[in-house]
Amino acid sequence: MAINNGFKPGQVESFKKRGLSELVEKWIDLVRQGQPNIRNPLIANKGKEVIPVVYSAVEGYFRSDNKKYDGEHILRLLREMKLLEDEELQEYVSKVEAFIMELNRAAKF
């Protein structure tokens, strides 16, 4: 599984069949870049609430055979985070938001 970035061989085959291989690679690259180091505890706490939900939704979609995914909910959460006054966080959230919009387009098929 380490070779497949934590995905089981059957899951890798599933997203290949679903045409998601490129998106999975983009997601893995985004996750590897890491989250911003937020010093303001109020903003950091909001990040600790939202970021795991986003990660879980995306990875759950990739790992799932039933292909359910609420991308609009994820975008709403990210837009709320972009309102927080932390430049590094806003830059990070913008990257994740762009990825989610791309995933939403792919998930509609």
C-alpha positions as CSV (number, residue, x, y, z in Angstrom):
1,M,0.0,0.0,0.0
2,A,3.0,2.4,0.6
3,I,3.7,2.1,-3.1
4,N,0.1,3.2,-3.9
5,N,0.1,6.1,-1.4
6,G,-2.0,4.3,1.1
7,F,-4.6,3.0,-1.5
8,K,-5.3,-0.7,-1.8
9,P,-4.7,-2.2,-5.2
10,G,-8.4,-2.6,-5.8
11,Q,-9.0,1.1,-5.0
12,V,-6.2,2.0,-7.5
13,E,-7.9,-0.1,-10.1
14,S,-11.3,1.5,-9.3
15,F,-10.2,5.1,-9.8
16,K,-8.4,4.1,-13.0
17,K,-11.6,2.6,-14.3
18,R,-13.5,5.8,-13.2
19,G,-10.9,8.0,-15.0
20,L,-9.7,9.6,-11.7
21,S,-6.0,8.6,-11.7
22,E,-4.8,12.1,-12.6
23,L,-7.0,13.7,-9.9
24,V,-5.7,11.2,-7.3
25,E,-2.2,12.2,-8.2
26,K,-3.0,15.9,-7.9
27,W,-4.6,15.2,-4.5
28,I,-1.6,13.3,-3.3
29,D,0.7,16.2,-4.4
30,L,-1.5,18.7,-2.7
31,V,-1.6,16.8,0.6
32,R,2.2,16.3,0.5
33,Q,2.7,20.1,0.3
34,G,1.2,20.2,3.8
35,Q,-1.1,22.6,5.6
36,P,-0.1,26.1,6.6
37,N,1.3,26.8,10.0
38,I,-1.4,29.0,11.5
39,R,-0.4,31.0,14.6
40,N,-3.7,32.6,15.5
41,P,-5.5,30.0,17.7
42,L,-9.0,31.0,16.6
43,I,-8.1,30.5,13.0
44,A,-6.1,27.3,13.7
45,N,-9.1,25.8,15.5
46,K,-11.4,26.5,12.5
47,G,-8.8,24.8,10.3
48,K,-8.8,21.8,12.7
49,E,-12.5,21.6,12.2
50,V,-12.7,22.0,8.4
51,I,-9.6,20.5,6.9
52,P,-10.2,17.0,8.2
53,V,-13.7,17.1,6.8
54,V,-12.4,18.1,3.4
55,Y,-9.7,15.5,3.4
56,S,-12.1,12.8,4.5
57,A,-14.7,13.7,1.8
58,V,-12.1,13.6,-1.0
59,E,-10.3,10.4,0.1
60,G,-13.7,8.8,0.9
61,Y,-14.8,9.6,-2.6
62,F,-11.6,8.1,-4.1
63,R,-11.8,5.0,-2.0
64,S,-15.5,4.4,-2.4
65,D,-17.2,2.2,-5.0
66,N,-20.6,3.9,-4.6
67,K,-19.1,7.3,-5.7
68,K,-21.1,9.6,-3.4
69,Y,-19.6,13.0,-2.8
70,D,-21.0,16.3,-1.7
71,G,-18.6,18.7,-3.4
72,E,-20.9,21.7,-2.9
73,H,-20.8,21.3,0.8
74,I,-17.0,21.1,0.7
75,L,-16.8,24.3,-1.4
76,R,-19.0,26.1,1.2
77,L,-16.7,25.1,4.0
78,L,-13.6,26.2,2.0
79,R,-15.2,29.6,1.2
80,E,-15.9,30.1,4.9
81,M,-12.2,29.5,5.6
82,K,-11.1,31.9,2.9
83,L,-12.9,34.7,4.9
84,L,-10.4,34.2,7.8
85,E,-7.6,36.7,7.9
86,D,-4.6,34.6,7.3
87,E,-2.8,35.0,4.0
88,E,-1.0,31.7,4.1
89,L,-4.3,29.9,4.9
90,Q,-6.1,31.8,2.1
91,E,-3.4,30.7,-0.4
92,Y,-3.7,27.1,0.8
93,V,-7.5,27.1,0.7
94,S,-7.5,28.5,-2.8
95,K,-5.4,25.6,-4.0
96,V,-7.7,23.1,-2.3
97,E,-10.7,24.9,-3.7
98,A,-9.4,24.8,-7.2
99,F,-8.8,21.0,-6.8
100,I,-12.3,20.5,-5.4
101,M,-13.9,22.4,-8.3
102,E,-12.0,20.1,-10.7
103,L,-13.1,17.0,-8.7
104,N,-16.7,18.3,-8.8
105,R,-16.6,18.5,-12.6
106,A,-15.2,14.9,-12.7
107,A,-17.6,13.5,-10.1
108,K,-20.7,14.6,-12.1
109,F,-20.0,11.9,-14.7
